[in-house]
């Protein structure tokens, strides 16, 4: 499962959702900033990803994501 690391990045920089919204210059709405900060959002646009890269000083969006591996279920025996 892939997830955005926005909550961790905000904590590392001691930044609030409101500050992220302001730093985006309006590219990230305040409500989206709060959803991103909590990790509770459905979809994210390329424009928001680009704004996050600018805010966090990231050239490539890779560091915005974390891949969490799911535990494999054992195969049922026949």
N, C-alpha and C positions, 0 to 999 in steps of 0.2 A: 504494500500500500504506500502511496506517495502522499506526503503532506508538506505544507509550507512551513518554514521555520520562522515565520514572522514573530510569534510571541518570544522566541529565544533571542532573535536579533534585536527586538525592542528592548528586552531586559538587559542585554549586553551593552547597549548604548544608553541605558537609562532614559529611554524615550517613551512617551505616552502615545496612545492612539491619536489623540488630538494633535500632538506635535507631528506625527507622521502625516496626518491630513494636511496640516499647514505646510509642511516641507514638500508636499506633492504639488503645490501650486494649484490646487483644485482638480488635479487629475484623479485623486482618490477621494470620494465623498466621505463625509464624516461617518455616516452609518457603515460604509464599507470598511473604513479604517478600524472601527470598533469590532466589526465581525472578523476582520483579519487578525486583530490583536487577540481575540478569543479563540481563533481557529474554527469559527462557526460560520462558514460560508459555503455556498454551493459551487458556483463556477467563478472563474476569474478570467478577465480579458487580457489580451496581449498588452493593451495600453496600461493596465494596472501593473502587470509584471514589469514593464519598462519603467514605470514610476518607482516601483520598489527597488529596482536595480539602481536608479539614480539616487534615491534616498539613502540607501545603505552603501553606496559607493562600490557596487559590484558590476563588473564588466559583463560577465556571463551569468545567466539566471540559475545555473546549477547549484550554487551555494544557498539559494533560497529554498531548496527542496531537500527532504530527507526521505530515503526509502526505508520503510520498516517492513521487514520480512514477516509474513504470517507463518504461524506454526502449521506444519503440514499435518493433515489428518491421516491416520493410518488407513491403508486400503482395507476394505472389508474382505474377510476370507470367504471363499466360495464353498 
